[in-house]
């Protein structure tokens, strides 16, 4: 089976917070041979590199790339894109987690609507997330007819061929809000953006530390 979704996760010293992320990925309803998870370890100095190596050895869906610390999330995400084999890529942060049916629902919704970008409903755990954007489904959303600009974090599913066609990658180095730059351009250049609001796809956490 071809890989439908590649989940790309930049990793840097998440400690115990990565466990909920891993568990949510292992619970996904999308069949195991239809998605892959690429952890890009950006020079972590905690126990995470060994944890991820053990995970990859046990679970064929999980892959790990180790690199020297780049200091920001842009480069690890770009490395993940280049390594991905999926029709779509999904960006997740190492201390957040997904709803159990997130990948399946977002993929099916995106394909049904010919979307280059799929925005799944978010829930905040100790932090704010957009509300107005997710009051209803928007199968054909634009910055003119929906408040897309309320959600500029990178936690979206994006068609890989679209990224390659327009040459879109994350700014690298210590670049504040590099994810906003990336997502804003994706919104403006996509053939279609679809917003899925009838299922919580992404849980965005505020860490105690």
ChimeraX commands (.cxc) that place a marker at each C-alpha (Angstrom):
marker #1 position 0.00,0.00,0.00 radius 0.5
marker #1 position 1.26,3.52,-0.75 radius 0.5
marker #1 position 1.81,5.72,2.28 radius 0.5
marker #1 position -1.06,8.19,2.62 radius 0.5
marker #1 position 0.35,10.36,5.40 radius 0.5
marker #1 position 3.82,11.07,6.76 radius 0.5
marker #1 position 3.69,12.57,10.25 radius 0.5
marker #1 position 6.71,14.81,10.83 radius 0.5
marker #1 position 7.74,15.61,14.40 radius 0.5
marker #1 position 10.69,17.85,15.29 radius 0.5
marker #1 position 12.08,16.67,18.61 radius 0.5
marker #1 position 14.17,18.48,21.20 radius 0.5
marker #1 position 14.32,17.44,24.87 radius 0.5
marker #1 position 10.61,16.74,25.33 radius 0.5
marker #1 position 11.13,14.42,28.29 radius 0.5
marker #1 position 7.96,12.66,29.43 radius 0.5
marker #1 position 5.77,14.92,27.29 radius 0.5
marker #1 position 6.55,12.89,24.17 radius 0.5
marker #1 position 4.80,9.83,25.61 radius 0.5
marker #1 position 1.25,11.13,24.98 radius 0.5
marker #1 position 2.32,12.05,21.45 radius 0.5
marker #1 position 3.67,8.56,20.78 radius 0.5
marker #1 position 0.61,6.86,22.26 radius 0.5
marker #1 position -1.77,8.93,20.12 radius 0.5
marker #1 position 0.16,7.97,17.00 radius 0.5
marker #1 position 0.03,4.29,17.88 radius 0.5
marker #1 position -3.76,4.52,18.38 radius 0.5
marker #1 position -4.48,6.01,14.95 radius 0.5
marker #1 position -7.43,4.49,13.10 radius 0.5
marker #1 position -5.65,4.81,9.74 radius 0.5
marker #1 position -4.33,1.34,8.87 radius 0.5
marker #1 position -0.72,0.87,10.02 radius 0.5
marker #1 position 0.63,0.38,6.49 radius 0.5
marker #1 position -0.92,3.63,5.29 radius 0.5
marker #1 position 1.03,6.09,7.42 radius 0.5
marker #1 position 4.53,6.63,8.76 radius 0.5
marker #1 position 5.93,8.76,11.57 radius 0.5
marker #1 position 9.25,10.56,11.15 radius 0.5
marker #1 position 10.82,11.88,14.34 radius 0.5
marker #1 position 13.63,14.32,13.58 radius 0.5
marker #1 position 15.75,14.53,16.72 radius 0.5
marker #1 position 17.39,17.95,16.71 radius 0.5
marker #1 position 20.33,17.10,18.97 radius 0.5
marker #1 position 18.36,16.22,22.11 radius 0.5
marker #1 position 20.48,15.86,25.27 radius 0.5
marker #1 position 17.91,14.01,27.39 radius 0.5
marker #1 position 16.84,10.35,27.18 radius 0.5
marker #1 position 14.71,10.94,24.10 radius 0.5
marker #1 position 17.14,9.74,21.37 radius 0.5
marker #1 position 17.43,6.31,23.01 radius 0.5
marker #1 position 13.67,6.20,23.61 radius 0.5
marker #1 position 12.98,6.89,19.94 radius 0.5
marker #1 position 15.54,4.34,18.75 radius 0.5
marker #1 position 13.80,1.67,20.86 radius 0.5
marker #1 position 10.44,2.77,19.49 radius 0.5
marker #1 position 11.62,2.55,15.87 radius 0.5
marker #1 position 13.04,-0.92,16.50 radius 0.5
marker #1 position 9.68,-2.11,17.84 radius 0.5
marker #1 position 7.25,-0.34,15.50 radius 0.5
marker #1 position 7.84,-0.36,11.73 radius 0.5
marker #1 position 5.69,2.77,11.28 radius 0.5
marker #1 position 8.19,4.82,13.29 radius 0.5
marker #1 position 11.40,6.27,11.83 radius 0.5
marker #1 position 14.04,8.39,13.56 radius 0.5
marker #1 position 16.53,10.81,12.06 radius 0.5
marker #1 position 19.22,12.20,14.39 radius 0.5
marker #1 position 20.96,15.47,13.57 radius 0.5
marker #1 position 23.05,18.11,15.29 radius 0.5
marker #1 position 21.08,20.79,17.07 radius 0.5
marker #1 position 19.89,23.49,14.66 radius 0.5
marker #1 position 18.35,25.65,17.36 radius 0.5
marker #1 position 14.89,25.97,15.84 radius 0.5
marker #1 position 12.07,23.89,14.34 radius 0.5
marker #1 position 12.42,24.88,10.68 radius 0.5
marker #1 position 15.31,22.64,9.69 radius 0.5
marker #1 position 14.02,19.45,11.37 radius 0.5
marker #1 position 10.66,19.92,9.67 radius 0.5
marker #1 position 12.36,20.38,6.30 radius 0.5
marker #1 position 14.49,17.28,6.87 radius 0.5
marker #1 position 11.29,15.39,7.63 radius 0.5
marker #1 position 9.65,16.61,4.43 radius 0.5
marker #1 position 12.59,15.41,2.35 radius 0.5
marker #1 position 12.51,12.00,4.03 radius 0.5
marker #1 position 8.74,11.59,3.75 radius 0.5
marker #1 position 7.07,9.07,1.45 radius 0.5
marker #1 position 3.47,10.08,2.05 radius 0.5
marker #1 position 0.97,11.68,-0.29 radius 0.5
marker #1 position 0.43,14.20,2.53 radius 0.5
marker #1 position 2.63,15.39,5.38 radius 0.5
marker #1 position 1.23,16.20,8.82 radius 0.5
marker #1 position 3.18,18.38,11.24 radius 0.5
marker #1 position 2.95,17.57,14.95 radius 0.5
marker #1 position 4.95,19.01,17.85 radius 0.5
marker #1 position 6.65,16.59,20.24 radius 0.5
marker #1 position 4.60,17.65,23.27 radius 0.5
marker #1 position 1.18,17.69,21.57 radius 0.5
marker #1 position -1.00,14.75,20.49 radius 0.5
marker #1 position -3.65,13.75,17.95 radius 0.5
marker #1 position -7.22,12.55,18.21 radius 0.5
marker #1 position -7.38,8.81,17.53 radius 0.5
marker #1 position -9.09,9.24,14.14 radius 0.5
marker #1 position -7.28,12.43,13.12 radius 0.5
marker #1 position -5.12,11.11,10.29 radius 0.5
marker #1 position -7.90,9.05,8.71 radius 0.5
marker #1 position -10.51,11.79,8.91 radius 0.5
marker #1 position -8.22,14.58,7.70 radius 0.5
marker #1 position -6.87,12.49,4.82 radius 0.5
marker #1 position -10.31,11.38,3.62 radius 0.5
marker #1 position -11.69,14.92,3.92 radius 0.5
marker #1 position -8.75,16.38,2.04 radius 0.5
marker #1 position -8.98,13.87,-0.80 radius 0.5
marker #1 position -12.76,14.30,-1.09 radius 0.5
marker #1 position -12.34,18.07,-1.45 radius 0.5
marker #1 position -9.16,18.13,-3.54 radius 0.5
marker #1 position -7.39,20.09,-0.81 radius 0.5
marker #1 position -3.70,20.99,-0.71 radius 0.5
marker #1 position -4.04,22.02,2.96 radius 0.5
marker #1 position -6.31,20.42,5.58 radius 0.5
marker #1 position -6.84,22.23,8.88 radius 0.5
marker #1 position -8.17,19.94,11.61 radius 0.5
marker #1 position -10.07,21.18,14.63 radius 0.5
marker #1 position -7.82,22.00,17.58 radius 0.5
marker #1 position -8.39,21.80,21.31 radius 0.5
marker #1 position -6.24,23.67,23.81 radius 0.5
marker #1 position -4.89,22.05,26.95 radius 0.5
marker #1 position -3.93,25.06,29.06 radius 0.5
marker #1 position -3.54,27.31,26.03 radius 0.5
marker #1 position -5.77,29.13,23.61 radius 0.5
marker #1 position -6.70,27.84,20.18 radius 0.5
marker #1 position -8.89,29.31,17.40 radius 0.5
marker #1 position -12.64,29.05,18.02 radius 0.5
marker #1 position -14.42,30.93,15.24 radius 0.5
marker #1 position -12.61,29.00,12.50 radius 0.5
marker #1 position -13.92,25.67,13.81 radius 0.5
marker #1 position -17.61,26.50,14.27 radius 0.5
marker #1 position -18.42,24.53,11.12 radius 0.5
marker #1 position -16.73,22.60,8.33 radius 0.5
marker #1 position -15.29,24.69,5.49 radius 0.5
marker #1 position -14.66,22.33,2.56 radius 0.5
marker #1 position -13.45,25.24,0.39 radius 0.5
marker #1 position -11.94,27.84,2.71 radius 0.5
marker #1 position -10.01,30.95,1.72 radius 0.5
marker #1 position -8.63,33.88,3.69 radius 0.5
marker #1 position -11.61,35.83,2.32 radius 0.5
marker #1 position -14.47,33.51,3.37 radius 0.5
marker #1 position -13.09,31.97,6.59 radius 0.5
marker #1 position -10.87,33.17,9.46 radius 0.5
marker #1 position -7.94,31.02,8.34 radius 0.5
marker #1 position -5.52,33.64,9.57 radius 0.5
marker #1 position -6.57,32.75,13.14 radius 0.5
marker #1 position -4.62,29.50,12.74 radius 0.5
marker #1 position -1.03,29.98,11.58 radius 0.5
marker #1 position 0.62,27.24,13.63 radius 0.5
marker #1 position 2.08,24.45,11.48 radius 0.5
marker #1 position -0.18,21.68,12.78 radius 0.5
marker #1 position -1.80,20.99,9.42 radius 0.5
marker #1 position -1.90,18.23,6.82 radius 0.5
marker #1 position -0.40,19.37,3.51 radius 0.5
marker #1 position -0.10,17.67,0.12 radius 0.5
marker #1 position 3.56,16.84,-0.51 radius 0.5
marker #1 position 3.33,17.41,-4.27 radius 0.5
marker #1 position 1.98,20.90,-3.61 radius 0.5
marker #1 position 5.00,21.75,-1.41 radius 0.5
marker #1 position 7.36,20.48,-4.07 radius 0.5
marker #1 position 5.55,22.20,-6.92 radius 0.5
marker #1 position 5.79,25.66,-5.36 radius 0.5
marker #1 position 9.12,25.00,-3.60 radius 0.5
marker #1 position 7.72,25.76,-0.15 radius 0.5
marker #1 position 9.84,24.91,2.89 radius 0.5
marker #1 position 10.21,26.33,6.40 radius 0.5
marker #1 position 12.68,29.18,6.97 radius 0.5
marker #1 position 15.69,27.74,8.82 radius 0.5
marker #1 position 17.86,29.09,11.60 radius 0.5
marker #1 position 16.71,31.18,14.54 radius 0.5
marker #1 position 13.70,32.66,12.81 radius 0.5
marker #1 position 10.81,33.69,15.02 radius 0.5
marker #1 position 7.35,32.65,13.75 radius 0.5
marker #1 position 8.88,30.67,10.90 radius 0.5
marker #1 position 5.78,28.47,11.00 radius 0.5
marker #1 position 3.50,31.46,10.39 radius 0.5
marker #1 position 5.50,32.43,7.30 radius 0.5
marker #1 position 5.18,28.89,5.95 radius 0.5
marker #1 position 1.46,28.44,6.64 radius 0.5
marker #1 position 0.47,31.90,5.38 radius 0.5
marker #1 position 2.11,31.18,2.03 radius 0.5
marker #1 position 0.51,27.73,1.89 radius 0.5
marker #1 position -2.96,29.25,2.45 radius 0.5
marker #1 position -2.46,31.84,-0.27 radius 0.5
marker #1 position -1.04,29.50,-2.91 radius 0.5
marker #1 position -3.08,26.34,-2.34 radius 0.5
marker #1 position -5.63,25.24,-4.93 radius 0.5
marker #1 position -7.96,24.55,-2.00 radius 0.5
marker #1 position -7.87,24.65,1.80 radius 0.5
marker #1 position -10.34,22.47,3.73 radius 0.5
marker #1 position -11.20,23.01,7.40 radius 0.5
marker #1 position -12.48,19.95,9.30 radius 0.5
marker #1 position -14.41,21.07,12.38 radius 0.5
marker #1 position -16.60,18.13,13.40 radius 0.5
marker #1 position -13.84,16.15,15.13 radius 0.5
marker #1 position -10.99,17.29,17.40 radius 0.5
marker #1 position -7.89,16.34,15.47 radius 0.5
marker #1 position -5.13,18.13,17.38 radius 0.5
marker #1 position -4.54,18.70,21.08 radius 0.5
marker #1 position -2.25,21.68,21.69 radius 0.5
marker #1 position -0.59,21.57,25.12 radius 0.5
marker #1 position 0.91,24.12,27.40 radius 0.5
marker #1 position 3.74,22.49,29.32 radius 0.5
marker #1 position 4.11,23.06,33.05 radius 0.5
marker #1 position 7.82,23.81,32.57 radius 0.5
marker link #1:1,2 radius 0.2
marker link #1:2,3 radius 0.2
marker link #1:3,4 radius 0.2
marker link #1:4,5 radius 0.2
marker link #1:5,6 radius 0.2
marker link #1:6,7 radius 0.2
marker link #1:7,8 radius 0.2
marker link #1:8,9 radius 0.2
marker link #1:9,10 radius 0.2
marker link #1:10,11 radius 0.2
marker link #1:11,12 radius 0.2
marker link #1:12,13 radius 0.2
marker link #1:13,14 radius 0.2
marker link #1:14,15 radius 0.2
marker link #1:15,16 radius 0.2
marker link #1:16,17 radius 0.2
marker link #1:17,18 radius 0.2
marker link #1:18,19 radius 0.2
marker link #1:19,20 radius 0.2
marker link #1:20,21 radius 0.2
marker link #1:21,22 radius 0.2
marker link #1:22,23 radius 0.2
marker link #1:23,24 radius 0.2
marker link #1:24,25 radius 0.2
marker link #1:25,26 radius 0.2
marker link #1:26,27 radius 0.2
marker link #1:27,28 radius 0.2
marker link #1:28,29 radius 0.2
marker link #1:29,30 radius 0.2
marker link #1:30,31 radius 0.2
marker link #1:31,32 radius 0.2
marker link #1:32,33 radius 0.2
marker link #1:33,34 radius 0.2
marker link #1:34,35 radius 0.2
marker link #1:35,36 radius 0.2
marker link #1:36,37 radius 0.2
marker link #1:37,38 radius 0.2
marker link #1:38,39 radius 0.2
marker link #1:39,40 radius 0.2
marker link #1:40,41 radius 0.2
marker link #1:41,42 radius 0.2
marker link #1:42,43 radius 0.2
marker link #1:43,44 radius 0.2
marker link #1:44,45 radius 0.2
marker link #1:45,46 radius 0.2
marker link #1:46,47 radius 0.2
marker link #1:47,48 radius 0.2
marker link #1:48,49 radius 0.2
marker link #1:49,50 radius 0.2
marker link #1:50,51 radius 0.2
marker link #1:51,52 radius 0.2
marker link #1:52,53 radius 0.2
marker link #1:53,54 radius 0.2
marker link #1:54,55 radius 0.2
marker link #1:55,56 radius 0.2
marker link #1:56,57 radius 0.2
marker link #1:57,58 radius 0.2
marker link #1:58,59 radius 0.2
marker link #1:59,60 radius 0.2
marker link #1:60,61 radius 0.2
marker link #1:61,62 radius 0.2
marker link #1:62,63 radius 0.2
marker link #1:63,64 radius 0.2
marker link #1:64,65 radius 0.2
marker link #1:65,66 radius 0.2
marker link #1:66,67 radius 0.2
marker link #1:67,68 radius 0.2
marker link #1:68,69 radius 0.2
marker link #1:69,70 radius 0.2
marker link #1:70,71 radius 0.2
marker link #1:71,72 radius 0.2
marker link #1:72,73 radius 0.2
marker link #1:73,74 radius 0.2
marker link #1:74,75 radius 0.2
marker link #1:75,76 radius 0.2
marker link #1:76,77 radius 0.2
marker link #1:77,78 radius 0.2
marker link #1:78,79 radius 0.2
marker link #1:79,80 radius 0.2
marker link #1:80,81 radius 0.2
marker link #1:81,82 radius 0.2
marker link #1:82,83 radius 0.2
marker link #1:83,84 radius 0.2
marker link #1:84,85 radius 0.2
marker link #1:85,86 radius 0.2
marker link #1:86,87 radius 0.2
marker link #1:87,88 radius 0.2
marker link #1:88,89 radius 0.2
marker link #1:89,90 radius 0.2
marker link #1:90,91 radius 0.2
marker link #1:91,92 radius 0.2
marker link #1:92,93 radius 0.2
marker link #1:93,94 radius 0.2
marker link #1:94,95 radius 0.2
marker link #1:95,96 radius 0.2
marker link #1:96,97 radius 0.2
marker link #1:97,98 radius 0.2
marker link #1:98,99 radius 0.2
marker link #1:99,100 radius 0.2
marker link #1:100,101 radius 0.2
marker link #1:101,102 radius 0.2
marker link #1:102,103 radius 0.2
marker link #1:103,104 radius 0.2
marker link #1:104,105 radius 0.2
marker link #1:105,106 radius 0.2
marker link #1:106,107 radius 0.2
marker link #1:107,108 radius 0.2
marker link #1:108,109 radius 0.2
marker link #1:109,110 radius 0.2
marker link #1:110,111 radius 0.2
marker link #1:111,112 radius 0.2
marker link #1:112,113 radius 0.2
marker link #1:113,114 radius 0.2
marker link #1:114,115 radius 0.2
marker link #1:115,116 radius 0.2
marker link #1:116,117 radius 0.2
marker link #1:117,118 radius 0.2
marker link #1:118,119 radius 0.2
marker link #1:119,120 radius 0.2
marker link #1:120,121 radius 0.2
marker link #1:121,122 radius 0.2
marker link #1:122,123 radius 0.2
marker link #1:123,124 radius 0.2
marker link #1:124,125 radius 0.2
marker link #1:125,126 radius 0.2
marker link #1:126,127 radius 0.2
marker link #1:127,128 radius 0.2
marker link #1:128,129 radius 0.2
marker link #1:129,130 radius 0.2
marker link #1:130,131 radius 0.2
marker link #1:131,132 radius 0.2
marker link #1:132,133 radius 0.2
marker link #1:133,134 radius 0.2
marker link #1:134,135 radius 0.2
marker link #1:135,136 radius 0.2
marker link #1:136,137 radius 0.2
marker link #1:137,138 radius 0.2
marker link #1:138,139 radius 0.2
marker link #1:139,140 radius 0.2
marker link #1:140,141 radius 0.2
marker link #1:141,142 radius 0.2
marker link #1:142,143 radius 0.2
marker link #1:143,144 radius 0.2
marker link #1:144,145 radius 0.2
marker link #1:145,146 radius 0.2
marker link #1:146,147 radius 0.2
marker link #1:147,148 radius 0.2
marker link #1:148,149 radius 0.2
marker link #1:149,150 radius 0.2
marker link #1:150,151 radius 0.2
marker link #1:151,152 radius 0.2
marker link #1:152,153 radius 0.2
marker link #1:153,154 radius 0.2
marker link #1:154,155 radius 0.2
marker link #1:155,156 radius 0.2
marker link #1:156,157 radius 0.2
marker link #1:157,158 radius 0.2
marker link #1:158,159 radius 0.2
marker link #1:159,160 radius 0.2
marker link #1:160,161 radius 0.2
marker link #1:161,162 radius 0.2
marker link #1:162,163 radius 0.2
marker link #1:163,164 radius 0.2
marker link #1:164,165 radius 0.2
marker link #1:165,166 radius 0.2
marker link #1:166,167 radius 0.2
marker link #1:167,168 radius 0.2
marker link #1:168,169 radius 0.2
marker link #1:169,170 radius 0.2
marker link #1:170,171 radius 0.2
marker link #1:171,172 radius 0.2
marker link #1:172,173 radius 0.2
marker link #1:173,174 radius 0.2
marker link #1:174,175 radius 0.2
marker link #1:175,176 radius 0.2
marker link #1:176,177 radius 0.2
marker link #1:177,178 radius 0.2
marker link #1:178,179 radius 0.2
marker link #1:179,180 radius 0.2
marker link #1:180,181 radius 0.2
marker link #1:181,182 radius 0.2
marker link #1:182,183 radius 0.2
marker link #1:183,184 radius 0.2
marker link #1:184,185 radius 0.2
marker link #1:185,186 radius 0.2
marker link #1:186,187 radius 0.2
marker link #1:187,188 radius 0.2
marker link #1:188,189 radius 0.2
marker link #1:189,190 radius 0.2
marker link #1:190,191 radius 0.2
marker link #1:191,192 radius 0.2
marker link #1:192,193 radius 0.2
marker link #1:193,194 radius 0.2
marker link #1:194,195 radius 0.2
marker link #1:195,196 radius 0.2
marker link #1:196,197 radius 0.2
marker link #1:197,198 radius 0.2
marker link #1:198,199 radius 0.2
marker link #1:199,200 radius 0.2
marker link #1:200,201 radius 0.2
marker link #1:201,202 radius 0.2
marker link #1:202,203 radius 0.2
marker link #1:203,204 radius 0.2
marker link #1:204,205 radius 0.2
marker link #1:205,206 radius 0.2
marker link #1:206,207 radius 0.2
marker link #1:207,208 radius 0.2
marker link #1:208,209 radius 0.2
view
